[in-house]
Amino acid sequence: MCELLGFTSAKQTDIRDFLRKFYAHSVQNPHGWGLMYEADGQREIVKEAVSAAESLFLDDLIESMPPQKNTLAHIRFATVGSINERNCHPFTASDDSGREWTLIHNGTIFNGKHNHRYAAEQLGNTDSERFFLYLIDTVNEQLAKSVPTERARFECINHFIAENAPRNKLNLMIWDGDLLYVHKNLINTLCFKRLDDGIIFATKPLDDGVWVPFPMAQVIAYKHGQEVYRGDRHKGAFVPTLE
């Protein structure tokens, strides 16, 4: 399966060692890599449809990367969609207010009204991108009624994820420029570690420190390295079918 990494902090933090260890897992996830990071006050997104281990510039990119406050990283094991850059995560789009959203996803969408509705609109052909386009439309529906507060924005995303979690594998992280939303609904597939000024999330532990399992079937939002909103636990935990 794919692997995810997310980071949020109150202060600029050097996370290069975590990124190196994360991308070393690309041997098992060879179908692409992606990275959202900050440079000179701007959000940058880079991705390639090759194994991170085979990238000609990823090592240099990480080496020269400045300390970070908000970061997302992804390595892909292709299940739905062909192997090309358009199918690599992160996916990014702007809502009708101009807010930029970024998503990384590990899982499969087995059930969802977005599956065919967005097939003609998407750039690639993954279920993850279709899910993301559906999310952006949901945000725009809220914007059409009123400009939401931060709390209302969280409630919108929380409801959207809880509604779509049943029968779908939804391990994901979403960055909206202010909040980092984190969710898993498959056991033993996401954990986190607290740092001095922030928190790092990963599919698997990235060092020998204390990594805590992320709560199941619950959307939690973080800002500046701290939890700010937590949704109720929903009933959409994913249980793999035993063949």
Stockholm file with secondary structure:
# STOCKHOLM 1.0

chainA/1-243         MCELLGFTSAKQTDIRDFLRKFYAHSVQNPHGWGLMYEADGQREIVKEAVSAAESLFLDDLIESMPPQKNTLAHIRFATVGSINERNCHPFTASDDSGREWTLIHNGTIFNGKHNHRYAAEQLGNTDSERFFLYLIDTVNEQLAKSVPTERARFECINHFIAENAPRNKLNLMIWDGDLLYVHKNLINTLCFKRLDDGIIFATKPLDDGVWVPFPMAQVIAYKHGQEVYRGDRHKGAFVPTLE
#=GR chainA/1-243 SS CCEEEEEEEEEEECCHHHHHHHHGGGGTSCSCEEEEEEETTEEEEEEESSCGGGCSSHHHHHHTCCCEEEEEEEECCCSSSCSSGGGSSCEEEECTTSCEEEEEEESCCCSCTHHHHTTTTCSSCCHHHHHHHHHHHHHHHHHHHCCCCHHHHHHHHHHHHHHHCTTSCCEEEEECSSCEEEECCSTTSCEEEECSSEEEEESSCCSSSCCEECCSSCCEEEETTEEEEECCCCSCCCCCCCC
#=GC SS_cons         CCEEEEEEEEEEECCHHHHHHHHGGGGTSCSCEEEEEEETTEEEEEEESSCGGGCSSHHHHHHTCCCEEEEEEEECCCSSSCSSGGGSSCEEEECTTSCEEEEEEESCCCSCTHHHHTTTTCSSCCHHHHHHHHHHHHHHHHHHHCCCCHHHHHHHHHHHHHHHCTTSCCEEEEECSSCEEEECCSTTSCEEEECSSEEEEESSCCSSSCCEECCSSCCEEEETTEEEEECCCCSCCCCCCCC
//
